[in-house]
Amino acid sequence: MSTLRRSLLIAVTLFVTVFSLSSPAQVVTATLPVGNFPSYAATNSVTNTTYVANQLCNTYPCTSPGSVTVIDGATSTIKATINAGINPGPIAVNSVTNKIYVASICGNDPSCQSPGTVMVIDGNTLATQTVTVGYVPDDLAVNPVTNKIYVSNFCVGPGYPNNCSICQTGFNGIVTVIDGTTLATQNIPLACATASLAVNPNTNTIYASSEGDLNDPPYGMLNVINGTTFSTQTVPTEIGTNMVRVNPTTNQIYVTNQCSDPTCQNGGTVTVVNGATLQTQNVAAGFNPYFLAVNTNTNKVYTANLCRDLTCTSGPATSVINGTTLSTTTLPLCSALDGVGYLDVNPVTNKIYVPCDSNGGTIAVIDGATNNVVPVAVGDEPIQAAVNSVTNTIYVTNYSDATVSVIGGATTLQLAAVTPCRLVDTRNGGGPIQGGTFQTFNLPQLAMANGCASLATAAAFSLNVTLIPQDHNPVGYLTIWPASQIQPVVSTMNSPDGRTKANAAIVPAGVGGAVSVFVKNTADVVLDLDGYFAPPTSQTLQFYPLTPCRVADTRSTDYPQGLGAPHLSGGTPRDFPVLNNTTCIPAGINAVAYSFNLTAIAYQGQPIGYLEVWPTGNEPAKPVSTLNNPTGTNVANAAIVPAGTGGDITFFASGNTDLAVDVNGYFAAPGTGGLSLYPTPPCRVLDTRGIGSGQPFSGQLNPPVDVATSSCPTGSTAGAYVFNATVIPSPTLGYLTLWPDGENQPSVSTLNAADGWTASNMAIVPNVNGEIDAYAQGMTQLILDISAYFAP
């Protein structure tokens, strides 16, 4: 597909819609930096190497050459970067000869007035050769049996992009044939400009699609080329013919057509061609079907449709066509603000990968057996998914942030608990982050420099983020996100009153394990690490959710020994034997870490500089902080805390304070009921300011927060959600409690805002039925942003 016409595929629509979801089983394990505007990718499963074409420019004309990034699949590292022509595009691999073919739309001519080229890469030496082809080479296909490479050229002469979009009288297309041994070429003239190519190596037949013209029937066609004689035949298709794919096993050919009638009122079709007889049958395939993939093992065909309806207001979809009966099932995909990209199939696992083309993108993973769909968070504007079926690894090109997301097709993320450790403190070097800007921090490098745990395998971090305004001036908001991605439109915390605040955050790793931090107004920032999430090892832990429950409260004498009164004395560490409270934590468990919500309650109105927590017997080498209460109010923060000696944890406060400890789960060795982490793009589940009259609520929120059927991508088997909860009191809020719908309201709190200021807190909330209940003691608005969930 040409760069010009690619712009049609990222058109977006206006409303939100719903994923149909099932159990997840895969996550991004690495994010690799490549060149600017990566679009196309292809994998050689024999050598476990992936090739990515980087266009360098996203506008026409582009005067600078692009590149090809070579990824070593065994190590998930960049092996080499190879200079390419201008606007390198489609890539094809011959695994038999270990040759890679990359078409450059403009060759080496910035004006596109000269023919395009195909760069031939030797997979062993990475040496290159260049072959001249036709104008605007748009697709590549390889016949590994004959060692012939076929190139569809969208134009017969110069003038890109003005005269390359329709089929006119005397306007002929060209397919260039490259001999894989000699690199000699031969051109096959066709009746119309060509777009997509496919090869059936069993019959040595090549198929080239032509878009056609609304004013010149036939509106579209399929060119059938004999691979031996190069003789051609044409088969009529329908309007807006685009992609062609072949099932060599059944000798059926499939062609997507954007429309079934000149007005496009009835949706698009797939033309099914019998390879032996060239007889055709048109099958309804949703609205604006563009991309196409075939699972030869199951004999099913998948389209990626830009729209679900005529108005294109409800987002993309995929049509699943049974290759035997030609019956069709349509599945909703992505959200309504997304486009779709090049999909791919893993025939071994029967999974289909469809890019949801937006900022903060996802890959919609379709289970071919059940048609259930699971989203996997990747980078910004994912364009193509390339599958290595041998290693069950998927490579996704992220067009906007110059990265490739590496998805482990059978990988989950589990916790590696660490002793809390300080990674970043801008007060001790570098100075504050200037207002309206962000800084990027390479956490693995900082962990090594500060003597923390190795983060080499970390795919996400469990952090405590502390915001320290300059001279107590207000800070509108702070946002933390994976480095290299576009800054998401969510906030991690706010400090409108200019006080020091902390908030926990689970943040996916960006390129090189880095994260970026933005502050609206100048402020210092502290990042403390309390764990990270990585692919499973013998040391990693799963999450076991618990009904939220109060483990300790130093204001009360009704708790087991060591978990109640008296208050914490400033400057004196105190051990909490949390396993003693068996009404909250089941007896006999071997918890390695806990998921707590901690609330510092001002003792006699006294402020405290900071509260610190660590596993008993393993005090951090350097102080860290979990929360701050400089104004003597009530302040809550979430924390993942490793268990110490006897399962105990130790608290230290810089001043006198009371403390309430609520538990919502624990981490332990993998087993029955254990859950793993699945990050999502930051997504707003709830904002009461936009519901009904937009008035704040008090008491129990009605109806509950419906997470499962919201527009935010989460798995239907989610056992817990990871939220960032923000309250905007009106005028004050004693406390907010979040808990799973279907259970009784627990006697716990999620956050507090008794002073009336906006407050935020990370909340891990167990899930029973996909809905979450909220109770406010006082009037408040509530915002819930989801960033991850836990599931099997």
Secondary structure, DSSP 8 states (H G I E B T S, - for coil): --HHHHGGGG---SS-----------EEEEEEE-SSSEEEEEEETTTTEEEEEE-S-SSSS--S--EEEEEETTTTEEEEEEE--SSEEEEEEETTTTEEEEEETTTT-TTS-S--EEEEEETTT--EEEEE-SEEEEEEEEETTTTEEEEEEEESSS-TTTT-SS--TT--EEEEEEETTT--EEEEEESS-EEEEEEETTTTEEEEEE--BTTBSS--EEEEEETTT--EEEEE--EEEEEEEEETTTTEEEEEEEESSTT-TT--EEEEEETTT--EEEEE--EEEEEEEEETTTTEEEEEEEESSTT--S--EEEEEETTT--EEEEE-S-TT-EE-B-EEETTTTEEEEEEESSS-EEEEEETTT--EEEEE-SSSEEEEEEETTTTEEEEEETTTTEEEEEETT--BEEEEEEEEEEEEGGGTT--B-TTEEEEEEHHHHHHHTT----TT-SEEEEEEEEEEGGG--EEEEEEEETTS---S--SEEETT---EEEEEEEE--GGGEEEEEESS-EEEEEEEEEEEES--TT-BEEEEEEEEEEEETT-SSS-TTSSSS-B-TT--EEE-GGG-TTTS-TT---SEEEEEEEEEESTT--EEEEEEEETT---SS---SEEETTSSEEEEEEEEE--GGG-EEEEESS-EEEEEEEEEEEESS-TT-BEEEEEEEEEEEEGGGSTT---EEEE-SS-EE-TTSSS---TT-SEEEEEEEEEEEEEEEEEEEEETTS---S--SEEETTSS-EEEEEEEE-SSSEEEEEEEEEEEEEEEEEEEEE-
